[in-house]
Amino acid sequence: MAKKVLVSGGAGYIGSHVTVELINAGYEVVVADNMSNCDMTCFEGVKKIVGRDDIPFYQIDCCDYQAVDKLFTEQKIDAVIHFAAFKAVGESVAEPIKYYRNNLVSFLNILEVSQKHGGCNVLFSSSATVYGEAEKLPVTEESPRLPATSPYGNTKQMCEDILRDVVAATAGLSADGEGPVKGIALRYFNPIGAHPSALIGELPRGVPNNLVPFITQTAIGKRECLSIFGNDYPTEDGTCLRDYIDVVDLAKAHVAAVSRMLDGKMKKDYEIFNIGTGRPVSVYELVTAFEKVNGLKLNYKFAPRRPGDVVAIWADTALANDELGWKAERTVEETLASAWAWEKHLAGK
Ligand code: UFG
């Protein structure tokens, strides 16, 4: 029988792409989402892409322990991929309590319920933000985590630690129906792009914080001009360097990690993997590549640096490549074309 994977936050940007890839790989998927930062567009898109109308969907908040417990009672969950969290860096600085409560309580509930229902495999969506302004590039999983510069980043570090501790405490557990929790944290670099079908993608609310949605919204005319934050950084063209990972490639990394857990291939009960391409791309290069691949001119200007930005970060992907048997495949051009196709799809063009 197919193994069942709960995707919390499964109606969101990354969650919807992961749901598609899990179903394509033969897993049963249960989606849970409180719809606090999305609408049904992506879930409807997922159903169209996989040609199924029967994906179990729970509109619940993972901060509601009873609701999570009920879901685990109704569904025999073999693994959880936990996305359900807030992710806006600036907002987390302004509203730390909201961020700590939501991101920590929801994850604690997932872990407690996982343990209670006979144990589970838990995949946590972490971030390269845990590395801060790394001294040595590219960063490996052994690179030091630096003190977080925002409550958002802090919740990622804290949830990694919570997962590590719960895994250690529950190893070998088999009391009263309880069981061990095994865990993988995936540290994403900068996820961008959309599904090639253009039926699912990023749906930012209000003014986008992230670069690619700001680019596509400027190109479609929703925003007047892209500001490139800083062109006096110590890089070749003066703009920041990031490791932009295609969202479908990222989704496939989740399938590889879940399979590793479910097939008993983990080397330790708690593992961490960097998920990126291993290639640094500057903001300016990305903007130029977007213009070129989509045959358009973007209205942009250079603006002051954005507080809190690191100069450069990219991944050493050797561990993920070797251990997960996974590698990023789509080129940045393909990804930027998919982001533009998605923006046009949203505009009905
Ligand atoms: N940028 C611009 N103009 C914009 C938006 C972004 O020039 O309008 C620049 C930023 O200054 C940065 C680069 O584009 O140099 C990427 O910025 P994003 O906001 O897209 O991504 P970040 O690297 O800042 O943040 C991402 C995730 C966060 C995570 C962080 C560190 O969105 O969730 O990586 O891992 F915390």
Residues whose N, C-alpha, C, O or C-beta is under 5 A from the ligand:
A	BS01	UFG	K87 S127 A128 T129 Y188 F189 N209 N210 L211 V212 F214 S227 I228 F229 C240 V283 R306 D309
